[in-house]
Amino acid sequence: MLQANKQTYHPLVSIITVNYNNTAVTCELLASLQHISYPRFEVIVVDNASTEDPTREIINRFPTVKVIRSEENRGFAGGNNLGIQAAAGNYLFLVNNDTEFTEGLIEGLLEVFATYPDAGVASPKFHYYFHKGTIEYAGYHSVDIFTGRNSMIGCREKDQGQYDAVSATPYAHGGAMMISREALDKVGLMPELYFLYYEEFDWCEQFRRKGYKIYYQYKSLIYHKESMTTGKNSPLKTYYITRNRILFMRRNVRLPARLVFILYFICFTVPKNTLQYLLKREATHLKAFWKGIYWNMKNIRFESLNA
């Protein structure tokens, strides 16, 4: 409820972002917060054991920001969970540090929770920061049971208002997702076994199993610089995308569809990717790909949450 006794109620929003060796980018995000009009929010920056502690620099420039320094890199989920545990907000807004806020972003997301009682998570529309006016995200398609992949609705399309409708979506965008405190208390923290990639998909599955829906809000817009931390085509990304794609399917897809995915992966994905990396002479990516597969073979104890 955003209205109370004919006066506007402004719930406290905890804005949480994770920094890892990217203090300049994080400070650009924090600077964008100075230009929004929403009156009641706190900001928490979690530093994931960066080489140089950014605490003093951030606090000197942004004195109201709370900085939490982790002594180890806990990944995307672990870093966000540290921020969540320190947050006091009625709503928690997890954002990538390589994003920039626009006016009305917070208000639009809060409107979703006021309008839809079943809302557990809400994400805004994404535009590419370096190509403003071009959509990155306007919701997600469901994960394909054969391939274990999915795609973003509207990705790389010019924004002409074609996705200007609030809609339920299978998954929030991990780069900006607002969660209600009420839903969080029932679902729990983001699953940390993923470390990087697919954790928000698994988390959204958990919200949906508890009866909540995920919403896309077109009225809220955020700009995304995309892959500033891991790089667009890094071996680290190859490893975690491979590892967690398999892990997600193991945890969230029922039999016999899970067997269909395994057969597809063995018969098509493995030979295709192996040949591709060999032809391109990308030995580090080939090693990362097979390392991601081996991790799942070694860690068979992670049972499905949706058997």
Disulfide bonds with the S-S distance in Angstrom:
none
